[in-house]
């Protein structure tokens, strides 16, 4: 919450008579904006760069903005993805409500409504006639109070880029929530008219001048987290729902937009390193991306695609050790400690692991903050927005892209299912490397199912198949974690450990060996259940080419 001089809670209001509201709200105004995080030393250099001078349509304007953000004590607006603020503009005040659109469908878009108000009273009533019914009902049932404020020096200019009109804002300031504060140093590029791809065009050219990182997190999200002293939340991958008649081109666009939104939604949580789930979800997003790019590579190869694949592989590798040490410290060691609380040396072993984990997290943080990561995210956004897989496509590929996605998806799923079955033959006798190869094949099938299965007429067979596939993937992942534990124990063994800690290290190895024995019956049962599961897709022939990724 913010200081008492701005506290003027707005009580919950009784619902207005239906006759006082419009029969149907007007079309929803949408803000399409790309936010870029910058270092303070770079912001002025970017603002005065020859690039901006060349693209600018005016000299620009500087304003000092004070905004107070309101929510209920329980955070009901934030929970609904809604932000409500009142901003002081000179002697005037403007109330604004914003609502996130589905990040998987339109990562850069938010619904936005504005109305003039009398002051910083937190009263949203002037906005209500504009809002859709669900938002009207929400505002009418919450008691609003000030949560935090932002104080920003903003320099704005209008830009003309490739026939599109943009507004760029360079923001320096602070978020204040009681005694806590956080700096603001960012660039917002808003589409006023034209092609959203031009947002990434400008971002890419700015990123050549200084390191920049795209972000989906608004000041409202940052302020709400700051007020509650919480890290920015991580986000699980959204479930894709593709319409049956969708073309492959449109399906790929939807898949990649979903992945791009998932990736950016978790970058801040991963950078903060306060919640291990942030790094984990970032790695999940990168795995999904790599799976999607691998699908496209045989269909529409290009240098741009290969660069994206290389960058995704590099970033995933940089995050891997941090995730491995998180699992070691947060799951494995606590399980052993609970089972054997008197085991000597576990505390010392944990301290040595903490040091390794800190080094891995530092490396992960450096990778996330690297200029390469920012350029990668901007390039990915531009490639997705421009449907870059069409750029160098030949006539046969374009025919496949324009055909129904089902014609591509059915044979793909069938091939990947056959590969899993082939890899899993004589499952009980498979070596650890062979099971690792099976796990990779299962993951490819799982991502393909996540991408395309909604195109099929689902039902119980689809749900059963997905459930059994997911269970097999989960247990193979657990098996892999157990078999790779020696990589962590070998690093710890190289440390100057006491005899007691060395003994505890042996206990860790023995625990995992016993865990593999206990896991085996469950793993074999999961394989048998998967192998017997009916496949819910139809292996239709592709009208043009059906690559074999």
Beta strands, then each sheet from edge to edge (+ up, - down):
strand 1: 30-37
strand 2: 61-71
strand 3: 82-89
strand 4: 92-100
strand 5: 109-117
strand 6: 145-161
strand 7: 164-177
strand 8: 180-193
strand 9: 213-215
sheet 1: 9+ 1- 5+ 4- 3+ 2- 6+ 7- 8+
end
